[in-house]
Amino acid sequence: MTEVPPPVPSKRRSCLVPALITIIVILAVILGVYWWHNRPIKPVQLSVQEKAAVEAKLEAVQAPAPAEPTYEKGASEIILTERELNGLLNENTSLGDKLKFELVEGAVHARIETDLDKDLPIVGGKRLKAQARFFVNTDSGRPKLVLDDLTVWGISLPNEWLGGLKGQDLLGQTVGSKGGGLAGVKEMKVESGRLVIRLAD
């Protein structure tokens, strides 16, 4: 009796499984990216101990004179963590649930999410979702805050739309002294998770 050869597996079926897996992976990535860009901003609530630590850092540069007739030079460096910075934002402004700062090596990332005024043309009543990146460095003894990018609703805005602000030292233009930079500050740098400010003598 002649043996009947086993049926050859259908190539169509064998190709269908990898294709479905690829589609599922792509959808998962898209959903993950969508969630990441649309995740809500949660205001940072500092604990009592954290508030005391931040207040101590800020008061260190202007500590009252001691009762004894001695002199102690005040601190010349302020270090704020990312959590402390966002906590101060929440404590002292109404932006705690709208704006969040992320501190990375050499840069500050800002993310904002808020409802726009209903009276605005075209975009009135919509939910604004934007993010920006600022480079922080000290050049020739002048701390600088330079706008690198501004993305609104997933679109990186051209420099022409921003009036040429990209690449400009925003810190020197707004609160700087005549020589540029920030008066009274010797150095400002951003490390992963913390902002370091060194005051001038």
N, C-alpha and C positions, 0 to 999 in steps of 0.2 A: 504494500500500500504506500502510495506516495505521501510523504509528509507535507502538510500544509504549512508554509512559512508564516511566522507570526506577523501580525499587521504592523506596518511601518507607522510609527507615531506621526501624527499630523504636525507639520512644521508650523502651521497657522496657530495651533494651540500652544506650542512651545514658545512662540514669539509673543503670544498674548499675555502670559504671566509677567515677563519682564516689563512689558509696556505698561501694564496696570500698576506695577510696583513703582515705576518711574513717575507715573501720573500722581500716585498717592504721595510720593516724596515731594514732588513739586508743589502740590496743594498744601502739604504740611508746612513747607518753607514759606509759601506765600501767606498762609494764615499766621505763622509765627512772626513774620516781618510786620504784617498788619497790626497784630496785637502789640508788638513792641512800640510802634510809632503812635499807637492810640491808647497806650496804657495811661491811666489817670495819674495826675500829679498829687502825691500825698504830702501835706504839710509836715515838716519835721517838728515834733514836740520834744523839746529838751527836758530832761529830768531835772530835779532840784539840784542834784550834784553837778550835772553838766552846765546848768545856768551859772552856778557859783564859780565853776572853773573858767567859763568864758568871761564873766565879770572880773575875775581876778586877773586874767590876761590883759583886758582892756584898761583896768585901773592901775596896772603895774607901771605904765608909762607916765602916769600922773599921780603917783602915790603921795599922800600928805606928808608933811615934814614930821619926823619923829619927835617925841617929847624931849628926849635927851639932846643936848647941844652938839650933835654929831651930824655928819653929812654922808649920805649914801646916794650914789648916782643911780638914777632910775634905769629900768630895762630899756634896751634899744632894739628889741626884736619882738615882734608879735607873730605867733603861729596859730592859725585857725584851721581846724579840720573841716572837711566838706560838710559833715553833719552840723558842726557849730555854725558855719556860714549860713546854711539853710535854716537853722534854728533861729539865728538872729534876724534873718529875712522874715520869718513867720512871726516873730515876737514884736518886731518894730514896724511892719508894714502890713498891708492887706493882700500881699502877693504870695503868701505861703502856699496856697492851693492852686496858684496860677503859674508860678515861676520856680524853676529848680536849677541849681548850679551843680555841675559835675567837674571835679578837679582832676585833670590828667597831667602827665608830664609836659610842662611848657605851655599848657593851654587851659582855658575855661570853656566848658560847654554849657550853654544856657538853653533850657527848654521851656517854652511858654504855651499855655493852653487856656483860652478864655473865650467867653461869648462876646461877639461884636455888637455894637450898638445897632438896634433895629432900624434907626434912621439913616444909616450909611447906605449909599447907593450900591447896588449889585450884591455886595457881600453882607449887607445888613442882616443881623440875626443869626449868622452862621457861626460855627465854632472855629475859632482861630487856633491852628496848630502850627507852631513854628519852632525852629531851633537855630542856634547860631554858635559859631566857634570863634573864640578870641585867643590870639597868641599873646602870652605875657612874657616879657623879657626886660632886661636892663641894658641899655646901650649908652656907653660913655657917661655912666653915672645917672642916667635918666630912665626911670621905670616907664615902660610902654605897654599899652593895651591896644592891640591891633586886630581889627575885624578881618577874619579870613573868609567867612562864608555866612550867608543867611538863607535858610531854606524855609519856605512857606508852603504848607500843604504838599510837601514832597518835592517841591520845585526849587532849585537853587537859583536865586534871583541874580540877574546880570548886574555887574558893577554900575552900569549906566543907570539902572533903575534906582540905585541907592545913592545917586549923586556922587559917585566916585569914593564912597566911604571905605571900600575894601582896600586893605593895605595901609590905611591911615592910622596914625596914633591918636585914638579917641581920647585917651587919658590926658595927653598933653594939650589937646584942643579944647577940652572942657574945663578941667580944674588945674591945669598946669601953671607953672610960673612963667615968666617972660623967657626964660631959657629953655622952656620945654620940660616935659615930664611932670612929675607930681612933687610939689614943693614940700620939703621936709622929709622926703623918703629917699633913702640912699639906694636901696635895692628892693625889688619885688619879684618873686618867682613862684611858680606853681609846680609842686611835686605831686606825685600820685596821692590824691586824697587830702592834700593840705596846701594852704596858702601861707607863704613866708614873706613877712614885711620887715625890712631892716631900716630903722630910722637914721636920719643924718645926725651928726654930732651937733 
